[in-house]
Amino acid sequence: MSFGLCNVPATFQRLELEYKAYWATRFLNLDAKVVREKWLLQLNELDEFRVAAFENSKIYKEKAKRWHDKKIASRAFELRQKVLLFNSRLKFFLGKLKSHWKGPYVITRVSPYGHIELQGKDPDTRFTVNGQRVKHYLGGDIERGGSTLLLS
């Protein structure tokens, strides 16, 4: 005989649910101790998997850093050497034929921490820049004016 749960007091409802849970475990032939041990083994496997993934990630990051550091060109700058300065603001004013490098500038001071003090054509204008933004200048004078070629 089936009773509706709305007509039965709360204690009977709880007892009925416990009874159903007991028979479900008996029907499925589950032992609570075995289930608990299996659950703990799965948690341990999950923890081992997480640790292995962390180690693999760490190894990958170390390899990527070594590869990146190998690709960086080391530049040694000396006093009174001519260099070109990278103009990063040129991105906003696109011009395919415009050079991103400005200069030449003369090095007046080199820091061991990577910043360099440059001097332009005017001896009073000195400014400090990051050493990664400069490169060695190997040529002669830079022509600022454009050349005209008449096609006939």
FIZA-895651 format. One record per residue (C-alpha): x, y, z. Coordinates in steps of 0.001 Angstrom, whole numbers, padded with zeros to 6 digits, always signed. Layout:
N
XYZ ...
//
This chain:
152
+000000+000000+000000 +001414+003389-000989 +000986+006472+001107 +001408+009979-000245 +004293+011813+001382 +002230+014927+002028 -000078+013079+004481 +002751+011386+006441 +004589+013147+009305 +008246+014210+008781 +009757+011422+010909 +008044+008776+008793 +009226+010478+005623 +012822+010336+006853 +012463+006700+007853 +010979+005842+004459 +013887+007549+002656 +016447+005715+004826 +014662+002446+004139 +014733+003083+000384 +018437+004032+000537 +019203+000852+002505 +017420-001361-000027 +019047+000484-002939 +022495-000268-001524 +021489-003884-000887 +020044-004187-004396 +023174-002763-006034 +025328-004907-003753 +027260-001845-002501 +029380-001949+000578 +029874+001482+002169 +033440+000651+003228 +034451-000456-000271 +032818+002615-001818 +034651+004889+000629 +038027+003254-000190 +037372+003532-003930 +036438+007196-003523 +039663+007902-001579 +041717+006137-004283 +040050+008289-006952 +040830+011432-004948 +044482+010368-004633 +044673+009701-008389 +043169+013116-009065 +045749+014749-006784 +048602+012881-008525 +047243+013972-011914 +047131+017605-010747 +050739+017459-009486 +051921+015903-012778 +050117+018602-014780 +051742+021303-012629 +055201+019814-013203 +054609+019553-016973 +053487+023167-017061 +056599+024231-015167 +058865+022304-017575 +057131+023868-020588 +057540+027391-019187 +061252+026804-018512 +061811+025551-022076 +059893+028476-023567 +061932+030932-021475 +065223+029313-022571 +064162+029490-026235 +063073+033116-025898 +066262+034140-024094 +068336+032414-026780 +066643+034529-029477 +067386+037854-027748 +070408+039501-029327 +072815+040811-026728 +074156+044252-027571 +077116+045875-025900 +077152+049669-026079 +080110+051948-025384 +080499+055657-024731 +080535+058040-027728 +079126+055318-029970 +076414+056212-032502 +073066+054427-032223 +069573+054562-033710 +066470+054892-031508 +063295+052930-032226 +060271+055211-032657 +057346+053284-031202 +054886+056141-031773 +055087+055716-035535 +052473+052946-035272 +049745+055537-034920 +050756+057335-038115 +051084+054514-040589 +053504+054947-043417 +054878+051963-045245 +058078+053658-046328 +058797+055533-043111 +061602+054176-041002 +060883+053238-037400 +064437+054200-036437 +065448+057777-035592 +068910+059093-035173 +071824+058857-035061 +072317+059678-031400 +075523+059581-029363 +075760+057545-026154 +076839+059641-023184 +076315+057131-020370 +075686+053367-020149 +074081+051846-017067 +074707+048259-015961 +070937+047906-015524 +070133+048435-019207 +069226+052106-019571 +071277+054357-021794 +071611+058132-021862 +071577+059576-025381 +072505+062976-026776 +071066+064375-029995 +072571+066985-032306 +072160+069631-029629 +074572+068982-026708 +072018+070275-024178 +069350+067682-025030 +070055+064454-023216 +067501+061772-022422 +067481+058278-021003 +065980+055303-022847 +065722+051560-022432 +068675+049716-023979 +066292+047398-025868 +065050+050364-027944 +068415+051198-029523 +070620+049485-032083 +074094+050131-033459 +074380+052709-036224 +076665+051465-038978 +076167+054022-041762 +077045+057562-042623 +074760+060565-042582 +071020+060035-042972 +069341+062036-045704 +066235+063693-044298 +064998+065152-047578 +063332+063080-050277 +064737+062645-053719 +062773+063432-056859 +062987+061373-060001 +061359+062686-063115 +059892+060077-065392 +059707+061085-069027 
//
